[in-house]
Amino acid sequence: MNPVAIRLLSQQLAAPQFNHPAEVVAYMGAMQAQEYRLMRWAVAMRTRKPSAKAFKDAFDSGQIIRLHLMRGTWQLVAAEDYWMMTDLCAPKAIAVTKGWMSSNRIVIPDEEQRRISDILAQTAADKGSVTKADFVEALAEKDIVMDDHRLSYHIRMAELSGTLCSGDLLPMKATYALSADKVKRLGTTDREDALMRFTRKYFQGRQPATLEDFVWWSGLNVGDCRKGIALLGDSIHVERYKGCDFYLTDDCRTRGFRKGRFLLIASYDEFLIGYKSRDIVLPPEHRHRAHNNSGIFQPVITHDGIVCGNWAPFRNDCQVDFFEEGRRKEDVMQAWEDYRRYGNL
């Protein structure tokens, strides 16, 4: 087994199979979207022909949704998975969020949460796509003033309840819309079926991966993760690599990897954040250059799937910092041109 090559193929970073951004997000199940500008490149580089317009059209039309979902962080999900994933992941995410609120000594009574949620929903319904500033204004009209931290928790709880999701794509600011208007609920999904679909999407887009990787990424408890794997039955199998059990789907790709390629990977990209252990592609001695212990992830360069440097996404010229000598800026110029051609992020 060549785990690095298989991950590149499974992650659609080598020989991508999809033409449209929404297809990529649906295939991956959920994609980390912490960095509002770079989430677009994370999706685009997994398509055959990256297009900034295609991403914006998919986002604005509700084919791609951004919301707080797993581990209390931002993700992109496809419209077809939005309600299924919200139903499956929200209970654990709400518990995590309430834990953070408690540690920050913030108490939001149920009556306050209901009242504020109604105001947020009405504001989104009236305007279609709103910013946090619009919420502040709507609350002020009702003589309600609260600090930004408290309002952020209210918005997050409205997301997790299925009330709010992302609105239109703006250059720098997140927007919100009424979920019922943006993504129609067509019915409910049986929890076991949802768990099976969720599990398959994780492994098909990140294999080979371990149970511990899946637990970390999903935010679900280990019992649910084991059950999800069991529900996949004969469509998934285990291979042993360096003393660990890795799961692979029986239809995983092993052909199409081309040596010699450099990739400019977005910060918070699934190529790293999709796993609890990242040592397969990230040399442990360079781990601090890719992310810190507080969950801050940096943009990284890979060569044949191995993380070897950092890059600066928001500069007009190509600026790179390789971990070891022997690499040159010229090595990544093709990747840089691909990135710049995609659009001004």
FENTAWO-V258289 format. One record per residue. N is the residue number from 1. RES is the residue in three letters. SS is DSSP state (A for helix, B for strand, O for the rest). OMEGA is omega as a letter, one per 30 degrees, with the letter a starting at -180 (* if undefined). Layout:
N;RES;SS;OMEGA
N;RES;SS;OMEGA
This chain:
1;MET;O;l
2;ASN;O;a
3;PRO;A;a
4;VAL;A;l
5;ALA;A;a
6;ILE;A;l
7;ARG;A;l
8;LEU;A;l
9;LEU;A;a
10;SER;A;l
11;GLN;O;a
12;GLN;O;l
13;LEU;O;l
14;ALA;O;a
15;ALA;O;a
16;PRO;O;a
17;GLN;O;a
18;PHE;B;l
19;ASN;O;a
20;HIS;O;a
21;PRO;A;a
22;ALA;A;l
23;GLU;A;l
24;VAL;A;a
25;VAL;A;l
26;ALA;A;l
27;TYR;A;a
28;MET;A;a
29;GLY;O;l
30;ALA;O;a
31;MET;B;a
32;GLN;B;a
33;ALA;O;a
34;GLN;O;a
35;GLU;O;a
36;TYR;O;a
37;ARG;O;a
38;LEU;A;l
39;MET;A;a
40;ARG;A;l
41;TRP;A;l
42;ALA;A;l
43;VAL;A;a
44;ALA;A;a
45;MET;O;l
46;ARG;O;l
47;THR;B;a
48;ARG;O;l
49;LYS;O;a
50;PRO;O;a
51;SER;O;l
52;ALA;A;a
53;LYS;A;l
54;ALA;A;l
55;PHE;A;a
56;LYS;A;l
57;ASP;A;a
58;ALA;A;a
59;PHE;A;a
60;ASP;A;a
61;SER;O;l
62;GLY;O;l
63;GLN;O;l
64;ILE;B;a
65;ILE;B;l
66;ARG;B;l
67;LEU;B;l
68;HIS;B;a
69;LEU;O;a
70;MET;O;l
71;ARG;O;l
72;GLY;O;a
73;THR;O;a
74;TRP;B;l
75;GLN;B;l
76;LEU;B;l
77;VAL;B;l
78;ALA;B;l
79;ALA;A;a
80;GLU;A;a
81;ASP;A;a
82;TYR;A;a
83;TRP;A;l
84;MET;A;a
85;MET;A;l
86;THR;A;l
87;ASP;A;a
88;LEU;A;a
89;CYS;A;a
90;ALA;A;a
91;PRO;A;l
92;LYS;A;a
93;ALA;A;l
94;ILE;A;l
95;ALA;A;l
96;VAL;A;a
97;THR;A;l
98;LYS;A;l
99;GLY;A;l
100;TRP;A;l
101;MET;A;l
102;SER;A;a
103;SER;A;l
104;ASN;O;l
105;ARG;O;l
106;ILE;O;l
107;VAL;O;l
108;ILE;O;l
109;PRO;O;a
110;ASP;A;a
111;GLU;A;l
112;GLU;A;a
113;GLN;A;l
114;ARG;A;a
115;ARG;A;a
116;ILE;A;l
117;SER;A;l
118;ASP;A;l
119;ILE;A;l
120;LEU;A;a
121;ALA;A;a
122;GLN;A;l
123;THR;A;l
124;ALA;A;l
125;ALA;A;a
126;ASP;A;a
127;LYS;A;l
128;GLY;O;l
129;SER;O;a
130;VAL;B;l
131;THR;O;l
132;LYS;A;l
133;ALA;A;l
134;ASP;A;l
135;PHE;A;l
136;VAL;A;a
137;GLU;A;a
138;ALA;A;l
139;LEU;A;a
140;ALA;A;l
141;GLU;A;l
142;LYS;O;l
143;ASP;O;l
144;ILE;O;l
145;VAL;O;l
146;MET;O;a
147;ASP;O;a
148;ASP;A;a
149;HIS;A;a
150;ARG;A;l
151;LEU;A;l
152;SER;A;l
153;TYR;A;l
154;HIS;A;l
155;ILE;A;a
156;ARG;A;l
157;MET;A;l
158;ALA;A;l
159;GLU;A;a
160;LEU;A;l
161;SER;O;a
162;GLY;O;a
163;THR;O;a
164;LEU;B;l
165;CYS;B;a
166;SER;B;l
167;GLY;O;a
168;ASP;O;l
169;LEU;O;l
170;LEU;O;a
171;PRO;O;a
172;MET;O;a
173;LYS;O;l
174;ALA;O;l
175;THR;O;a
176;TYR;B;l
177;ALA;B;l
178;LEU;B;a
179;SER;A;a
180;ALA;A;l
181;ASP;A;a
182;LYS;A;a
183;VAL;O;a
184;LYS;O;l
185;ARG;O;a
186;LEU;O;a
187;GLY;O;l
188;THR;O;l
189;THR;O;l
190;ASP;O;a
191;ARG;A;l
192;GLU;A;l
193;ASP;A;l
194;ALA;A;l
195;LEU;A;l
196;MET;A;l
197;ARG;A;l
198;PHE;A;a
199;THR;A;a
200;ARG;A;a
201;LYS;A;l
202;TYR;A;a
203;PHE;A;a
204;GLN;A;a
205;GLY;A;a
206;ARG;A;a
207;GLN;O;f
208;PRO;O;a
209;ALA;B;a
210;THR;O;l
211;LEU;A;a
212;GLU;A;l
213;ASP;A;a
214;PHE;A;l
215;VAL;A;a
216;TRP;A;a
217;TRP;A;a
218;SER;A;a
219;GLY;O;l
220;LEU;O;l
221;ASN;O;a
222;VAL;A;l
223;GLY;A;l
224;ASP;A;a
225;CYS;A;l
226;ARG;A;a
227;LYS;A;l
228;GLY;A;l
229;ILE;A;l
230;ALA;A;a
231;LEU;A;l
232;LEU;O;l
233;GLY;A;a
234;ASP;A;a
235;SER;A;l
236;ILE;B;l
237;HIS;B;a
238;VAL;B;l
239;GLU;B;a
240;ARG;B;l
241;TYR;B;l
242;LYS;O;l
243;GLY;O;a
244;CYS;B;l
245;ASP;B;l
246;PHE;B;l
247;TYR;B;l
248;LEU;B;l
249;THR;B;a
250;ASP;O;l
251;ASP;O;a
252;CYS;O;a
253;ARG;O;l
254;THR;O;a
255;ARG;O;l
256;GLY;O;l
257;PHE;O;a
258;ARG;O;a
259;LYS;O;l
260;GLY;O;a
261;ARG;O;l
262;PHE;B;l
263;LEU;B;l
264;LEU;B;a
265;ILE;B;a
266;ALA;O;l
267;SER;O;a
268;TYR;O;a
269;ASP;O;l
270;GLU;A;a
271;PHE;A;l
272;LEU;A;a
273;ILE;A;l
274;GLY;O;a
275;TYR;O;l
276;LYS;O;l
277;SER;O;a
278;ARG;O;a
279;ASP;O;a
280;ILE;O;a
281;VAL;O;a
282;LEU;O;l
283;PRO;O;a
284;PRO;A;a
285;GLU;A;l
286;HIS;A;a
287;ARG;A;a
288;HIS;A;l
289;ARG;A;a
290;ALA;A;l
291;HIS;B;l
292;ASN;O;a
293;ASN;O;l
294;SER;O;l
295;GLY;O;l
296;ILE;O;a
297;PHE;B;a
298;GLN;O;l
299;PRO;O;a
300;VAL;B;l
301;ILE;B;l
302;THR;B;l
303;HIS;B;a
304;ASP;O;l
305;GLY;O;a
306;ILE;B;a
307;VAL;B;a
308;CYS;B;a
309;GLY;B;l
310;ASN;B;l
311;TRP;B;a
312;ALA;O;a
313;PRO;O;a
314;PHE;O;l
315;ARG;O;l
316;ASN;O;l
317;ASP;O;a
318;CYS;O;l
319;GLN;O;a
320;VAL;B;l
321;ASP;B;a
322;PHE;B;a
323;PHE;O;a
324;GLU;O;l
325;GLU;O;l
326;GLY;O;l
327;ARG;O;l
328;ARG;O;l
329;LYS;A;a
330;GLU;A;a
331;ASP;A;a
332;VAL;A;a
333;MET;A;l
334;GLN;A;l
335;ALA;A;l
336;TRP;A;l
337;GLU;A;l
338;ASP;A;l
339;TYR;A;a
340;ARG;A;l
341;ARG;A;a
342;TYR;A;l
343;GLY;O;l
344;ASN;O;a
345;LEU;O;*
